[in-house]
Amino acid sequence: MFNRQSRDTVSELADFKFALEASSIVAITDQRGRITYANDKFCRLSKYSREELIGQDHRIINSGYHPPEFFKDLWQTIGTGNVWQGEIKNRGKDGSTYWVDTTVVPFLKENGKPYQYLAIRHEITKRKKFEEELKVMMSRIMEVQEEERKFLSRELHDSLGQNLYSHQITINRLKAEMSHPLLDQMETETMEIMKEVRGMSWELRPSVLDDLGLIPAIRSYIQHFIDYYRITTSFDSSLTQRLGPEKETAIYRIIQEAMTNTRKYAETSELFITIRERDESVRVMIKDEGKGFDMAKVTRNVGLFSMEERARAVGGEIIISSKPGSGTTIILDIPV
């Protein structure tokens, strides 16, 4: 017979089960991944009856969205007795797709080997749709921003720049006819203004990025960076193909922002940039050996947010790592 403590334990477990069933999408599979239990929420969301699910594996709801490596990692994780967490896009019986935030917990034998798995899911379809809409919106905002930059850059170079150049020619003509200290001052000031206008135009959107592409634009920017800030910058690239305007602009802006942060905060005289073609992606690495910073204490500023959004907008991923006294490394991977 159960004693009172045993009855309380059973009652408490029943309460836990009720709470789990009421709040979550729950499935249990055997060690081979075959479904042995599916709760009502799982059936409603997948559009399959319980009888249709039992005995099947989760390929029955595979949407085809994730690559094979995704599920290989999942099975390697839970197969070694570890909990797996992630977001999965599934497909229902009627062809509709939905997203679930998933936690898979392995139940272990005494020898540490799993004998079944408990999958607890929560639907996040609306959130994922919002994230996708936000991604599209951010991509459009950055596209408009680049168009505005291009327009302003051309206006500065072609309109204001040409007017200043004409002004300089007039001053030179006057100097040929007469000598006056004010003319020398006007010539010097005009040349300084022309230099600043060219710099502003170049910072907004270098024409070489549109005319010749990413690598010449980066080389041009690096030379300008070295001339102005005296930071030795090593650049090495194995990129042999054009990536399209959106991806090239994203890479250029991320490198530009990273170099600006190095100049402002790293307190270093050396910077290393590499671009490598991989099987299905391009990897960009920006590394300095400056003072670094504590990742746990850093505040996400506009520059960091901009780099992350630009990477995300072209389907890429950016990883920033740093430690006090050990410099900073930024790795950007963009699919091609």
Steps between C-alpha positions, in 0.01 A plus 500: 500500500608859437579703804397862521836625370475272197147618428615862524785429257266335251255789533778752447622315190145496367481875552829548314374285213174697483687831493735373229216364287297819536784735405718311254511286188628166629630188327690198622708279272689177552876478458460460123294815474160337448214692660344316793294786640354823358279735701193683371690822428743310277212344308316830455808685380627227265148421369575129547294271720671324787461169315681646196790622713562201726765273355630764259818702545517878477573490129122493462499872588833592336452818299824462303609843622798385707809335345589140598785633717243671723335173602834318509612744768171452686539119509867518591410722794213297644662168406786580738257580782493877467201731475444667161329835455417682180237632262352265237276566203252214454230417246147391586292238323320772301830640368508805728825576680555609858793578729559349843751583772612151595672333793586130470587322825653149489395247766802291593554141609738416783779464243442859384345401167165658400195274486247767403472873432258764620441791259339813645403766248338843493365650180682815388361538147375855556834609646694348210269670252557831677877443494486430127294815438746698713790356302337606172428845643857546626634384164283758326606774742867425435435490126337844512783625722759387246308666217494825698871466572568444131293806403667726757844370407441576131362845582800586714745373239332618180329820609675653799835349403482642149399842629795505736728393218372791285554730796860382528560565129370857544736556792794370293412743221490789746835395644647503151400866462573625849658402830314531827515306831120454498522315170751258651269453799197445275691242296608311813150507649341389172737204474421401860126521436538291182691240697229487767224475237680213326540329837131544585397371156730201536376421852137514388541261209822450304429490126758222463266263689238538227739530208768239578362291786577393855873424501616822327268697731647337811856558380415864435343538844797334671746732326294801606482357853878452520570849362266671744540295820845342469374155594685229307235285336572165335247382242492161329220369280442184295162619372478451123132567435250784528240444772223732391442857621317416826764258628792713386350805668440303822860375511639844421292674769581237764874532429467879505320494837748253647796714391334811646456320834863389491613858442283637781537238771767234439810711565703298251727576205424181306190353338455179297223435248449182296231387258481131413277306262365181653285223351168683531590823674742791527675555833626841602726539803599832657752466781694743713742448787382798700379528856181298443199511729282289729219354287274470804527870577488654154195704403347426159547830318363615165811377319471147634127491430564621145756225435266231632205625296704530181624142542150373574349685203713299255459168683836523672627457853744714694695395809696747713749376757724701729679491833674777692861508384444249220360710219176456306404264220195538277401209275234547234361207297276577201351227277566519125 
